[in-house]
Amino acid sequence: MHKKIYDLLCQLEIPVAYDHFATNKNIEPPFIAYREIPEDTFKADGKTYYRDYSFEIEMVTIKKDIALQKKLEELLDSNNIPYDIGDEVWDSDEKIYHNYYEI
């Protein structure tokens, strides 16, 4: 599942990493970090029968980039991946936007 998400996000042609980039890399926005969100599992009789996978996608940009957001949403739509749009956060210290998607 991780490889599929990574390969899909790489189609946006911006840097992509799971959770974070190495500290020795100077990555400039725009970029994407994605991470797995812990989900509930269905368990009974000491066995896990079902585990759902959910991910959070964090898109970081210098300015509000509606075109890039639309490109991500079209990529998810064209691959039949349902998503929820989360918060948009302006980081005034770093002067960057964080846009969150949950898939």
C-alpha positions in Angstrom: 0.0 0.0 0.0 2.8 2.5 0.9 4.6 1.9 -2.5 1.3 2.4 -4.4 0.7 5.8 -2.6 4.3 6.9 -3.1 4.3 6.0 -6.8 1.0 7.8 -7.3 2.1 11.0 -5.5 5.4 11.0 -7.5 3.2 11.6 -10.6 2.8 15.2 -9.3 6.5 15.7 -10.2 7.4 17.3 -6.8 9.4 15.8 -4.0 7.6 13.1 -2.0 8.6 11.5 1.3 7.0 9.2 3.9 6.5 11.4 7.0 9.5 13.6 6.5 12.6 14.3 4.5 16.1 13.6 5.7 17.4 16.5 7.8 20.5 16.9 5.6 18.3 17.6 2.5 17.3 21.2 1.8 13.9 20.6 0.1 12.1 23.7 -1.1 8.3 23.8 -1.4 6.3 22.6 -3.1 6.6 19.1 -1.7 4.5 16.3 -0.2 4.9 14.3 2.9 2.4 11.4 3.6 2.0 9.2 6.6 -0.2 6.3 7.7 -3.0 7.2 10.1 -3.7 4.5 12.8 -7.1 3.0 12.2 -9.3 0.8 14.3 -9.1 -2.9 13.5 -11.8 -5.6 13.8 -10.6 -8.2 16.2 -12.3 -11.2 17.8 -11.1 -14.3 19.6 -7.5 -13.1 19.7 -7.3 -12.6 15.9 -7.3 -9.5 13.7 -9.8 -10.0 10.9 -9.7 -6.6 9.3 -7.3 -3.7 9.3 -8.1 -0.5 7.3 -5.3 1.6 5.9 -5.7 5.4 5.9 -3.1 8.0 5.0 -2.7 11.7 5.5 -1.2 13.7 2.7 0.4 17.0 3.6 1.1 19.3 0.7 3.5 22.2 1.5 3.6 25.3 -0.7 5.1 28.8 -0.5 1.8 30.3 -1.8 -1.7 29.0 -2.0 -1.4 26.8 -5.1 -4.9 26.0 -6.3 -3.6 24.5 -9.5 -1.4 22.0 -7.6 -4.3 21.2 -5.2 -6.5 20.5 -8.2 -3.9 18.3 -9.8 -3.7 16.2 -6.6 -7.4 16.0 -6.4 -7.7 15.0 -10.0 -5.0 12.4 -9.5 -6.9 10.9 -6.6 -10.2 11.0 -8.5 -8.8 9.4 -11.6 -7.4 6.5 -9.4 -10.7 6.1 -7.6 -9.2 7.1 -4.3 -11.8 8.8 -2.1 -10.4 11.7 0.0 -11.4 14.3 2.5 -9.9 17.7 2.4 -8.6 18.7 5.8 -7.2 21.9 7.2 -5.2 24.5 5.4 -2.6 26.0 7.8 -0.4 29.1 7.2 2.9 28.8 9.1 3.9 32.4 9.6 7.3 31.5 11.0 8.3 29.4 8.0 6.1 31.4 5.5 4.5 28.3 4.0 1.1 26.7 3.6 0.2 23.2 4.7 -2.8 21.6 3.1 -4.0 18.3 4.4 -5.9 15.5 2.7 -7.0 12.2 4.2 -7.3 9.1 2.0 
